[in-house]
Amino acid sequence: METDRFGRDIETDFDIDDPAFNEHFYDVLDTMVARCPVAHSKVGKGYSLLNRYEDVRRAGQDWRTFSSAKGFQPNRPEGMPYLYPEESDPPRHTDWRRALNPFFAPNAVKEFEGQIRADANDLIDAFADRGTCEFIHEFAAQLPGRAFFKNLIGVPVDDLAMLVEAMDAGTYGPVEERAASFGRATSYLGDFLARRRDEPPRGDLVDLIAAGVEHDGEPCSWEERVSVITDLTFGGIATTTFVMAGALLHLATHPKDRETLVHEPSRIPNAVEEFVRYYPPVVALGRTVTKDVEIAGHRFEEGDFVLLNYAAASRDPDALDRPAELDINRESILHTAFGVGPHRCIGSNLARLELRVVLEEFLRRIPDFALQEGATPEYETGILRTMTSLQLVFPGGRTEGDAR
């Protein structure tokens, strides 16, 4: 019985913030996919979850019926700032995405590879001699922020730890404190954007955001522009960490896979896609139903709140063979880890680049590593999932860094 395994009936009484979900993450997802296409929660005002691939895909593509304009968080904490363009619908969403997309296109992010590779090596340099590292704090929580700050928005890297702490607390912390925690990051980024607005233009992403876009011929508000830079920063520093850590955990505990990627680095891009599928940093994002509709055999009414369970959908056996198995050699990798439809992750090209570079450089510098004996990875889970501790050990000694 689910109540024995998970402490509650996850089909009718699910809670995405329940510590049991964090502890039994994959078991819960697989039970949902197998037994309940639609799960329900009684928490707060209540919400539902779509758990199977085709249903998640259908809802994600139908933004008119499943709207993002009232936010993606269930029981949204009072005072939580909205994040545009993610928490908006066309045409507002389209106006911003059209303006932002060129900065995140494949050819644009390709220009960042050298800097990302150099930063990865700088971080490895700090622990390569030691023979051990706590991978999250010493690498995985730092590299994504460095990549985003240095290459896209120019926020001082020294402020990364503060922003990560504020956004983590706003995502995983006590519900009653989340709005204030996230508000600290929003306030900081608003001040940064105001300073940049008053400086000579540089022709970069920040200039575009500070100038804003027009909706129906009218300029957007300053608050909306601050929301956009906050949304991009949140995505840039709060998601890739989990995939990065999950990949290293898998390779630390599956030496044959590690040896394969060490000796055949051309397989890394395919492995990255499988790591993204298996270690989903975005668990589920919400939509508000705008009209009565039936999906997955359930009748939703106007105003209902529905979470699109991306993490479960990527483990649907109707969409993927052997979905509970991590296979770095998988030929067809179908997943929803980056979302679906018009709200699909704008930073997916940058995320793939970061993950490829990290695996290339870590495996080149430290090809032999393992999970420290007795160590257990630690996690936090809500609408996002992250790893908070990963102790690795490896032969110490200076390795050749990047040629810079």
N, C-alpha and C positions, 0 to 999 in steps of 0.2 A: 504494500500500500504506500502511496505517495506520502501520506501523513507520517508513516514510520520512517521513510527514507529522508524526507525533506522537511518534516515538521509541520507541514500544512498540505492541503489539497491544491496543487499548483494549477489544476484545471479550472477551479472555481474561486480560488482564494490566493492568487499569486501576488507576490510583492517583490518588485524589482530591486528594492533596497534591503531585502532580507539577507542577513549574513549567510543563511543556508544556501541561497542562490550563488553567492560568492564561493562557498565551499564545494558545492556539488554542481558547478557550472555546466559541464558537458553532459552530465546525467540528466539535468533538468531540461536542457535543450533537446536532447535525443528523445526524452519522454514526451515532450510537447509535440515534436514532429511526428512521432509514431502514434500518439493517442488523441491529441486535441489540436486540430487545425486552428481553432480559436480558443484561447484561454482567457480567463477573466480575473479581475482583481476587485476586491472590495475596499481597498485602501482609499481613504479620502473620498473624492467624488466618484471613484471607480474608473476603470479603464479595461480595455481588452487588448489582446495580442494576436496578430496574424503570424503564423509560425511556418508555413510551407512556402516553398520557393515561388510557385506560380501565383499564389495569392498575394505575397509580398510584392512581387513584380507588378501585378495588376494594379494594386493600390498605389504604389510608388509612381507609376506612370499616369495615373488618373488624378492629377492635382485638383481638378475642379470638384471632385467628390470627396477627396481626402486632402484637405487643405493644411498647409503649414503655417498659415497666417496667425494662428493663435498659439504657436509655439510647439516645440517637440518634447517638452517635459510633462509627464503626467503629474497632476496636482501641483502645478507650477507654483513655487514659493512666491508669496507676495513680495513685490519689489524687485524680482529678478529681471534684469534688463533683457530686452529682446535682441536677438542676434540676426541682423540682416546681412546678406540676402537669404540665409538659410531659413529663417522664420518669416518667410513672406511667400507670396504666390506671384505668378505673372499677372500684370506686366511689370510690377516693381522688381520681382526677381529677375526677369529677363533683362531689364535695363541695366542692372548691376552686373549680371553674369556676362553680358555682351561687352561691357567695359573692362571687366577683370580678366576674362579668359586669355587674352594675349600674353599676360604676364605668367600664366601657368601652362602654356602650350608646350609640347615636347621640345621644340627647338629653343624656346626661351629657357626652360629649366636645364637643358643640356649645358648651357653656359656656366651653370653653378657647380659642375662636377669637380673641377679642380679645387675649388675652395672647400667643398664638402670632404673631399679626399684628404686635403691637408688638415682639416679639423679632426677628422677621424684619427689620423696618425698622431696628432698632438695629444689627444686623449689617451691613446694606447701608450704613448711614450711615458705617461705618468705612472703606469703600473706594470709595464712589460718586464722590468727587471725584478719585480717583487715576487712574481710567481702566483699571485692571487689578486682578485679584484671583486668588489661588490659592483656588478655590472650595471645596475640601475643608476645609482647615484654617480658613479665614476664615468659612465658613458651614455647609456640609453636615455637618461633624462636630460642630457646636455646636448647631444649631437643634433636632434631635431630643432631645438631652439636656435642653436648656432646657425644651422642651415637657413632657417627662416629669417632670423634677424640680420645676418650678414648679407644675404643675397636679395632680400625682398623689402624689408621695411626699415632697416638701419637702427633699430632700438639697441641701446648699449647691451652687450652680452652680460655685463656685470649685473644687470637687472633681471636676468633670466630666472634665477632661483626664486625671486619674489613673485614673479608672474606665475611660475609653475605652482608655487605653494597656494597662491590665491585662487587659481583656477581649479586646482585639485580639491581644495576645501569647498569650492562652489559646486563641485560635481559629486564628491563622495562624503563630504562632511555632514554634520547634523543638519537635518532639513531646515530647521529654523534659522540656521546661520549661513545658509548657502547664498542667499541674495546679497548679504553684506560682504561675504568673502569675494564673490564674483565682482561685486561693485568696486572693490579695491583695484582690480585689474582694469575695469572699464574706466575708472577715474584716471589712473596712470596713463592709459593709452589715449584718453581724450586730451590730457595735458600735452602729451608728446605730439599728437596730431595738430594741436593749436600752435605749438612752436614751429612745426614744419610749415604750416600754412603761412606763417609770417616771414619765413626765410625765402631766399631766392629759389625758384623752382629748379629741380634736378631732372625732371622728365621721368620720374620713376613711379612705382606703384603708390607710394604715399602721396605724391602730388595729385595723382588721379583721385584718390579717396578724399583728400582734403578739398578738392574742387567739387566733388560730388557729381551726381548725374541728374538728369531731368526726368520727371514723370509727367507725362501729358503736357510737356512744355514748361513745367514749373520746376525750379531747382529743389532738390531734396533738402531736408532740414539738417542742421549741424549734428543733432542727436543721431540721426540716421547714419551719418558718415562715421561718427565714433563707433556706432554699433558694427559697421562693416569692418573696421580695422580690428575690433575686438573679436568678431567672428573668425576672421582669417587667422589671427594670432592663436586663438583657442584651438582651431584645427591644426595649426602648424606645430604646436608644442605639446598637445595633449593626446595624440592618437598614435603616431608612429612608434612611440616608446614600447608599446605592448608587443607589436609585431617583431620588433628588433629583439626584445628580450625573449620572446617565445622561440624565435629562430635559434638563438644561442642556447637556450635550454634544450631544445630538441637535439641540436648538434652535440651538445655536451653529453647527452645520454644515449645517443645513437651514433657510435663511432663509425659505422660503415657509411652512413650518410655524410658524416663529416669528411671522411677520407675521399668520398666521391667528389665532393665540391672542392676539396683542396687540390685534387689532381685533375679535375675537369671543371675549371671555373666557368666554362661556357654554359654549364647547366644552372648557374646561379639565377639568371632571370626567371627561369621556370620554377625554381625552388621558391623564389620570392613570392610568386603568385600563390603557391600552395601555402606558404607561411601566412600570407594575408588572409586566405580563406580560413585556415585552421585557428589562427589567433586573432579574432575579430576585435579591434579596438572600439568600434561602435557596435554596441550590442543591439540597441533598438531605439528608434526615434519615432516620435508621435505625429499623428495627424488628427484633425478634427473633421468629423463627417458633416458634410454640408447639406445632404439630403438623404432620405431613406434609401437604403441599398442593401442587397443581399450579396454576401461573399463568403465562400467556404461553408455554405449551408447555414449561415447565421444572418439574421436580419438586424442590421444596424439602423439606428434612428438619427435624424438630424441632431447634431450636438454631441453625439457620442465621441469619446476619445479612444483612439486606436494606436497601439504601438506596432510598427513594422519591425518584426523580430529578424533583423538581418543575420544575426549570429545563428539562429535556428535554421533559417532558410538556406544557409550555406552548408547545412548538414542534412539536407533533404535527399533521401535515397531515390526519389523520383526524378531528381535533377542531376545526380552525381553517383557514380558507382563507389561503394565503400567509403561513404562520407565521414565515418568516424575514424578513418585511418589517415595519418599524415604520410603522403607519398610524394617525395620530391621529384619523382620521375613521372608523375601523373601527366598524361598527354592532354586531356581535356579538363580544364579547371574552371568550372562554372560557380560563381559565387556572387553574393550581394554585399560584400564587405565595404565597398565604396558607395553603397546606395544604388538606387535605380531611378530612372526618370529624370526630369529636369533638375532635381535637387542632388543629383549624383555629385560626389565629392570633387570640388574644383582642384584640390591639391593632389589628386591621385598620381599624376606624372612625377611630381616632386617626391612623393612618398616612395614610389618604386625606385627612383634614382637613389635616394638615401639608403634604402635597404640593400640595393645591389652593391653600392660602394662600401657599405659597412661590412657585408659578408666578404667581399673581395679583400678588403684591407685586413680585417681581423683574422681571416683564415690564412692570409699570406704571412702576417706577422706572428700569429699564435696558432699554428695548425693543429696543435695537440692540447686539448683542454677538457676538463670534466667538471661536474658539479661537486662542490666541496662535500666531503663525507659528513653525513649528519645534517647537512643544510637542506632546508625545504623552501622552495620559492613561495613568496607571499603575494597576495592579490588584493585588489579592491574592485568591486563591481557595482554598477548601477546601469544607467543608460549607456555608459562607457565601461570598459574594463582595462585595467592596467596591472602591471606587476610592480611590486614595491621593493622586492629584495631578491637578488640572484647572486649567490656566492660561487665564483668559478675559481678553479685552480689549474695551473699549467707549469711547465718547466720554466724557471726564471732565466734571466740573462738578456742582454741587449740584443734586440733584433733590428734589422735594417728598416729604417723608416722610409717614408715617401721621399722621393727625389724632388726637392723643392728648390 
